[in-house]
Amino acid sequence: MIDRLPFPRGSRHGPAVRTVLRVSVPQPRPSDEHLMRVRRIRWSDDLLVVSAAGEIDLATAGRLERALRGTLPATTIIDLTEVTFLGVAGLRVIESSAARARTERRATGVVACTHPVLRLLHLFGVDAHIPLYRHLAAAVREVPQAVPARNP
């Protein structure tokens, strides 16, 4: 922040001004737990809801990725209704999880309702290959029916 203080001696053009710079000490960045929370909710034997809240960016996308690893049920729903910011790193995690689900013949859906998240999903065309819902109830009702049939 810069403050301008009048200097006691002036000239015919008015008082001289002395500039004082105030250096602020940078504050430490909040921990990842404060920026984003991730919960795994086992809805049923065949349905897992991974719910995220906060900001998903380069620093926090790994937490979402860890929640989407391992053995997953036939249907996974990624709930982003409480996400305030979605960066490209988070978008990559969502797309790679959906691609893995397609290769394993599982269904994936995304729930989002905030403008910043919906804008990014539409901008990158994610909604063209991953079902997108505005409400979790609709996703829970419709995504399990979209499980691809397994080839014998």
Buried (B, 14 or more C-beta within 10 A) or exposed (E): EEEEEEEEEEEEEEEEEEEEEEEEEEEEEEEBEEBBBBEBEEBEEBBBBBBBBBBBBEBBBEBBBEBBEEEBBBBBBBBBBBBBBBBEBBBBBBBEBBEBBBEEEBBBBBBBBBEBBBEBBEEBEBBEEBBBBEEBEEBBEBBBEEBEEEEE
